[in-house]
Amino acid sequence: MRRIPVAEPVLNGHEKEYVMDCLETGWISGSGKYLNAFEEGFAAFCGTRYAVATFNGTVALHVALLAVGVGAGDEVIVPDLTYIASANAVTYCGATPVLVDVDPHTWTLDIADVERKITSKTKAIMPVHLYGHPADMQPLMALAATHGLKIVEDAAEAHGAAYNGQLVGGIGHVATFSFFGNKVITTGEGGMVVTNDEAVALHVKQLKGQGQDFHRRYWFPIIGYNYRMTNLQAALGLAQLERITWFIERRREVASWYAAQLQGCDLTLPIEASWAKNIYWLYSVVLPKHVNRDQAMQTLAAAGIETRPFFIPMHVLPPYFHADGDQQFPVTTALAAQGINLPTAASLTREEVTYVCDMLKRCISG
C-alpha cells in the first residue's frame, strides 16, 4: 500500500560528498571546516552577525535563555500551544514557564494575554513561530522594551519565515532553530543559536563547550554543557543549507496545492498574515467540530496517509498542568482538539496532495 509521510528528508545534494570527506579526513567530532562553514552560512542566511551550532534545538533554547540571563526565580512567557521543548528549556534554567493563549488566526502568542501575564518576575518572552508562521513580533518587541525584557525566538519550525520582510531569527535578542530530520533542513539532530549580540554569542559558545575559557585550555570558569554539534552533522547541514531556498519554496508550492484543493471545504486552513511569510513547515488544518479528529486520522492512516495531531497544550501535560487550563486557554484548547498536520514533505507530488485532499474531504463529508 502507498505511504505518504508527514515529512521526510531530501538528501540529493552534496550530503554524501561532504560526510564522506569528514570520514576520510577523520574530522568527525566537535570541530572542523564544515562546522565553521555551516555556522557562517546560517548566520548569513538569517541576516545575523553570529550563529552558534548545538547538538539539537532544545539545548539551543537552553543556552540561549541562559545567555540572556534567565535563571532561578525568573518567569518566561511561553505559548500554551507549542512543543514541550519550549517550556522544558525554561525549566532547565530554574525558571518558570508562564503559559499564554494563542491568537485564533496565526496560532502564535496572543499579545493581549502576554501583556496580562507580565509580572515583576518576568525575564523574557518566547514567541514560537508555530508550524512555519511567524509570531507578530512588533508589539512583542514593544512590550519587551517597555518592561525591560528579552525576546527569545523559538524558530525551530520556521527557517526562512519572515516578518515584514525580515527573516525570523534576527528580530529578537536571540533565536534558536532545530535541524531534526523533519525540519526544513536537517543535520539528523542539531540546532543553532543566532543573535546580533556579540556577548550573547560568546556566552552561548562557552556554555555549549563545557564552560571552557577561550584562551586557557582545560580551565573552566563557569559550569557549562557538552552541547556541541559535530563536524559530521555540520557537513550534512551545509549541504542542506546550500539548497534552503529550494526547500522553502517547495513547501510553499505544496501549500499552494493544498489551498487550491481545500478552498471552500468545511475546514480552517492556515493563513499567511499580511505582514508574514509562512514557510508551511507543516500544512496544518483544523477540522470542523462535527468530525472526530482522531477517527479521521485513523481513516487517513488506513489509506496510507500519515498525519499528526496538533501539539497537546502545555496546560494538559503533567509537568505544566493547570486544572482550569481549558478556561484559561480556550483558543489553544479548541485548536488542539481538532487540528491535524497533513503531509508536507518537500518530496510530495501534486498527485499525492490531490489524493490526500480527496481522502480528507471524505472524512469531512462522512
C-alpha positions in Angstrom: 0.0 0.0 0.0 1.2 3.5 -0.7 2.5 5.5 2.2 2.6 9.3 2.2 4.7 10.6 5.1 4.1 13.9 7.0 7.8 14.8 6.5 11.0 13.2 5.3 14.4 14.5 4.5 15.5 15.1 0.9 19.2 14.3 0.7 20.1 14.7 -3.0 22.7 17.5 -2.9 26.3 17.3 -1.6 25.4 15.5 1.6 27.2 12.2 0.8 30.2 14.0 -0.6 30.7 16.2 2.5 30.0 13.5 5.0 32.5 11.2 3.2 35.1 13.9 3.3 34.7 14.0 7.1 35.1 10.3 7.3 38.2 10.2 5.1 39.9 13.1 6.9 38.9 12.0 10.4 37.3 15.3 11.2 34.1 13.8 12.7 33.8 15.5 16.2 33.1 18.9 17.5 35.4 21.0 15.3 36.2 21.2 11.6 35.7 23.2 8.4 32.1 22.1 7.9 31.1 23.3 11.3 32.6 26.7 10.7 31.1 27.0 7.2 27.7 25.9 8.5 27.6 28.5 11.3 28.8 31.3 9.0 26.4 30.3 6.2 23.4 30.1 8.5 24.2 33.5 10.1 24.4 34.9 6.6 21.1 33.3 5.7 19.3 34.7 8.8 20.9 38.1 8.4 22.5 37.9 11.8 26.1 38.6 12.9 26.6 35.3 14.8 25.4 31.7 14.7 26.5 29.0 17.1 25.7 25.4 16.3 24.5 23.0 19.0 23.7 19.3 19.3 19.9 19.9 18.9 17.2 22.5 19.1 16.2 22.0 22.7 19.7 22.6 24.0 20.0 25.6 21.7 17.0 27.1 23.6 18.5 26.2 26.9 21.8 28.0 26.4 20.1 30.9 24.6 17.9 31.5 27.7 20.9 31.3 30.0 22.9 33.7 27.8 20.3 36.4 28.2 20.2 36.0 31.9 17.3 33.7 32.6 17.8 31.9 35.9 16.2 30.6 39.1 13.1 32.5 40.2 12.6 34.1 36.8 9.5 33.7 34.6 9.4 33.3 30.9 6.2 33.7 28.8 5.6 30.8 26.6 2.7 29.9 24.3 0.4 27.1 25.6 0.3 25.7 22.0 3.9 24.6 21.3 6.2 21.5 21.5 7.2 20.8 25.1 10.8 21.7 24.4 9.9 25.4 24.6 8.7 25.1 28.2 11.3 22.5 29.2 14.2 24.7 28.3 12.8 27.4 30.6 12.6 24.8 33.4 16.2 23.7 32.8 17.2 27.2 33.8 15.4 27.0 37.1 12.8 29.5 35.8 9.1 29.1 35.4 7.3 29.0 32.1 4.2 31.2 32.2 1.7 29.9 29.7 -0.2 32.2 27.4 -3.1 31.5 25.0 -2.6 31.9 21.2 -4.2 34.1 18.6 -7.0 32.2 16.8 -5.7 33.2 13.3 -1.9 32.9 13.4 -1.8 30.3 16.3 1.0 32.2 17.8 1.3 34.3 21.0 -1.9 36.3 21.9 -0.4 39.8 22.5 -3.1 40.9 24.9 -2.7 37.7 27.0 1.1 38.2 27.0 0.7 41.7 28.4 -1.7 40.4 31.1 0.8 37.8 32.3 3.9 40.1 32.7 4.9 40.4 36.3 7.9 41.7 38.2 9.5 38.2 37.8 9.2 38.1 34.0 12.6 38.0 32.4 11.8 37.0 28.8 9.1 36.4 26.2 9.4 33.3 23.9 7.4 33.7 20.7 7.2 30.4 18.9 6.8 30.7 15.1 4.4 27.8 15.0 4.3 25.4 12.1 6.2 28.0 10.0 4.1 31.1 10.5 5.9 34.0 12.4 4.5 35.5 15.6 3.5 39.1 15.5 6.9 40.5 16.5 6.5 44.3 16.5 4.1 44.5 19.5 6.1 41.9 21.3 9.3 43.9 20.9 7.5 47.0 22.1 6.3 45.2 25.2 9.8 43.9 25.8 11.3 47.4 25.5 8.7 48.8 27.9 9.3 46.2 30.6 13.0 45.6 30.1 12.5 42.0 28.8 14.4 39.8 26.4 12.8 38.2 23.3 14.0 34.7 22.7 12.6 33.5 19.4 11.8 29.8 19.1 12.2 29.4 15.3 12.6 25.6 15.4 9.9 25.2 12.7 10.4 28.4 10.8 13.6 28.5 8.7 13.1 31.3 6.2 9.8 32.6 7.6 9.7 36.4 7.6 8.0 39.3 9.5 7.6 42.5 7.5 10.3 41.3 5.1 12.8 40.4 7.8 13.7 36.8 8.4 12.8 35.4 11.8 15.9 34.8 14.0 17.3 38.3 13.6 14.3 40.1 15.1 14.5 39.3 18.8 17.6 39.4 21.1 18.4 35.8 20.4 16.8 33.0 18.4 17.1 29.2 18.0 16.5 26.7 15.2 16.2 22.9 15.0 17.6 20.7 12.4 15.8 17.5 13.3 15.1 15.1 10.5 11.6 16.5 9.8 12.6 20.2 9.7 13.0 22.4 6.6 16.7 21.5 6.5 18.3 18.8 8.6 21.5 17.6 10.3 19.8 14.5 11.7 19.9 16.0 15.1 21.1 19.6 15.5 20.3 23.1 16.5 21.5 26.7 16.1 21.5 29.9 18.2 21.6 33.1 16.2 22.0 36.6 17.5 23.4 40.1 16.7 24.7 40.5 20.2 28.4 39.5 20.5 28.3 39.0 24.3 25.3 36.6 23.9 27.1 34.7 21.1 30.2 34.3 23.1 28.3 33.2 26.2 26.4 30.6 24.2 29.7 29.3 22.7 31.2 29.0 26.1 28.2 27.3 27.6 27.9 24.7 24.9 31.6 23.8 25.2 31.6 22.8 28.9 32.2 26.4 30.0 35.9 26.3 28.9 37.8 29.5 28.8 38.5 30.6 25.2 42.2 31.4 26.0 43.2 28.7 28.5 42.6 25.1 27.7 41.0 22.9 30.4 40.2 26.0 32.5 36.5 26.2 33.3 35.5 29.4 35.0 31.7 28.6 34.7 29.6 25.5 34.6 28.8 24.6 31.0 27.4 21.7 29.0 28.5 19.3 26.3 26.1 20.7 23.7 28.4 20.7 20.7 27.4 19.9 17.1 29.8 17.5 15.3 31.5 18.2 12.1 29.6 15.2 10.6 26.3 16.9 11.4 27.5 20.2 10.1 28.6 18.6 6.8 25.1 17.3 6.3 23.7 20.7 7.3 25.9 22.7 5.0 24.8 20.6 2.0 21.2 21.2 3.0 21.8 24.9 3.6 23.1 25.2 0.0 19.6 24.3 -1.2 17.5 26.0 1.5 15.7 28.4 -0.9 14.5 25.4 -2.9 13.3 23.6 0.3 11.4 26.7 1.4 9.8 27.4 -2.0 9.0 23.7 -2.4 7.0 23.7 0.8 5.2 26.9 -0.2 4.3 25.2 -3.5 2.9 22.2 -1.7 0.9 24.5 0.5 -0.5 26.3 -2.6 -1.7 22.9 -3.9 -3.5 22.2 -0.7 -5.0 25.7 -0.5 -6.4 25.4 -4.1 -7.9 22.0 -3.5 -9.3 22.6 0.0 -10.6 26.1 -0.5 -14.3 26.2 0.3 -14.2 23.0 2.4 -15.5 22.9 5.9 -12.0 23.4 7.3 -9.9 26.1 8.9 -6.8 26.5 6.7 -3.5 28.0 7.7 -3.2 31.7 7.0 -0.4 34.0 5.8 -0.9 37.3 7.6 -0.3 40.5 5.5 3.0 41.0 7.5 4.2 37.4 7.2 5.9 34.9 5.0 4.7 31.5 6.1 7.0 28.7 5.1 4.4 26.0 6.0 6.8 23.7 7.8 3.6 21.6 8.1 0.4 22.2 6.3 -1.9 22.4 9.3 -5.7 22.4 9.2 -8.5 22.5 11.8 -11.4 20.1 11.3 -15.0 21.1 12.0 -16.4 20.2 15.3 -18.7 17.5 13.9 -15.7 15.5 12.7 -14.0 13.2 15.2 -10.4 14.3 14.7 -8.7 11.1 15.9 -11.1 8.9 13.9 -10.3 10.9 10.8 -6.6 10.4 11.4 -7.2 6.7 11.7 -9.1 6.7 8.4 -6.3 8.5 6.6 -3.7 6.2 8.1 -5.6 3.2 6.7 -5.4 4.9 3.3 -1.6 5.2 3.7 -1.6 8.9 4.7 0.4 9.8 7.8 -0.9 12.8 9.8 -0.1 14.2 13.2 -2.3 15.9 15.7 -1.6 19.5 16.8 0.6 19.7 19.9 -1.1 18.8 23.1 -1.5 22.0 25.1 1.2 22.6 27.7 -1.5 23.0 30.4 -2.7 19.4 29.9 0.8 17.8 30.3 1.7 16.7 33.9 4.8 18.9 34.3 2.8 22.1 33.4 -0.7 21.1 34.4 -3.3 23.8 35.1 -6.6 22.5 36.5 -8.5 25.4 34.9 -6.4 25.4 31.7 -9.3 24.8 29.3 -10.9 28.0 30.6 -7.6 30.0 30.7 -6.5 28.9 27.2 -9.7 28.5 25.2 -8.1 29.1 21.7 -5.3 26.6 22.3 -7.8 24.1 23.7 -10.1 24.3 20.7 -7.2 24.2 18.1 -5.5 21.2 19.8 -8.8 19.2 19.9 -9.4 19.4 16.1 -6.1 20.3 14.5 -4.1 17.9 12.3 -0.9 18.3 10.3 -1.1 16.9 6.7 1.9 15.6 4.7 4.2 18.4 3.8 7.4 16.7 2.7 9.4 18.5 0.1 9.3 15.3 -1.9 5.5 15.3 -2.3 4.0 15.3 -5.8 0.8 17.2 -6.9 -0.9 13.8 -7.4 -0.1 12.8 -3.8 -1.5 16.1 -2.5 -4.7 15.5 -4.6 -5.0 12.0 -3.1 -4.7 13.4 0.5 -7.2 16.1 -0.2 -9.7 13.7 -1.7 -9.4 11.3 1.3 -9.7 14.3 3.8 -12.8 15.5 2.1 -14.4 12.1 2.5 -13.6 12.2 6.2 -15.3 15.6 6.5 -18.4 14.6 4.5 -18.9 11.5 6.5 
